[in-house]
Amino acid sequence: MPRYEFRCRACGDTFEVNRSMAAAGEPASCPQGHADTVKLLSAVAVTGRSGAAGGAPAPAAGGCCGGACGC
């Protein structure tokens, strides 16, 4: 289940809420009981190497859709 980060405008506390994507836009009360909160944008960090065996970079794909259809 996705985790969303909120900040309370009243006390400045930042907190996280686990909820479904369908409920992502619903308001959330802060743990201190304040209702004036704002949902924060979260950045996703992906680390690691991608590519062919041996650490070599994957060949560049082309075409209109990344080359998956052979165009």
C-alpha positions as CSV (number, residue, x, y, z in Angstrom):
1,M,0.0,0.0,0.0
2,P,1.4,3.4,-0.9
3,R,2.7,5.8,1.8
4,Y,1.9,9.5,1.6
5,E,3.7,12.3,3.4
6,F,1.7,15.2,5.0
7,R,2.7,18.3,6.9
8,C,0.5,20.0,9.5
9,R,0.2,23.7,9.0
10,A,-0.8,24.3,12.6
11,C,2.2,22.6,14.3
12,G,4.7,22.0,11.5
13,D,4.8,18.2,12.1
14,T,5.5,16.0,9.1
15,F,3.9,12.5,9.2
16,E,3.2,9.6,6.9
17,V,-0.1,7.9,6.1
18,N,-0.5,4.4,4.4
19,R,-3.6,4.4,2.2
20,S,-4.8,3.1,-1.1
21,M,-4.2,5.1,-4.3
22,A,-8.0,5.6,-4.5
23,A,-7.9,7.5,-1.2
24,A,-4.7,9.4,-1.9
25,G,-6.5,12.8,-2.2
26,E,-8.4,12.5,1.1
27,P,-7.5,14.8,3.9
28,A,-5.4,13.5,6.9
29,S,-5.4,14.7,10.5
30,C,-2.0,15.1,12.1
31,P,-1.0,12.9,15.1
32,Q,-1.5,16.0,17.3
33,G,-5.2,16.2,16.2
34,H,-5.0,19.2,13.9
35,A,-7.0,19.0,10.7
36,D,-5.1,21.7,8.6
37,T,-2.7,19.5,6.7
38,V,-1.2,19.5,3.2
39,K,0.0,16.5,1.2
40,L,3.7,16.7,0.2
41,L,5.2,15.6,-3.0
42,S,7.5,12.7,-2.5
43,A,10.6,11.9,-4.6
44,V,11.3,8.2,-5.4
45,A,15.0,7.2,-5.3
46,V,16.1,4.3,-7.3
47,T,19.6,3.0,-6.9
48,G,21.6,0.3,-8.5
49,R,22.9,-0.5,-12.0
50,S,20.8,-1.4,-14.9
51,G,22.2,-3.0,-18.0
52,A,23.6,-6.2,-19.4
53,A,25.7,-8.7,-17.5
54,G,29.1,-7.6,-16.4
55,G,27.9,-4.1,-15.6
56,A,28.0,-2.9,-19.2
57,P,25.2,-0.5,-20.1
58,A,22.2,-1.8,-22.0
59,P,22.1,-0.9,-25.6
60,A,20.0,2.1,-26.5
61,A,16.6,1.2,-28.0
62,G,15.0,3.3,-30.6
63,G,11.8,3.8,-32.4
64,C,8.6,5.4,-31.4
65,C,8.0,3.1,-28.4
66,G,11.5,2.3,-27.2
67,G,12.1,-0.4,-29.7
68,A,9.9,-3.1,-28.1
69,C,7.8,-3.6,-31.2
70,G,10.8,-3.7,-33.5
71,C,10.1,-0.4,-35.2
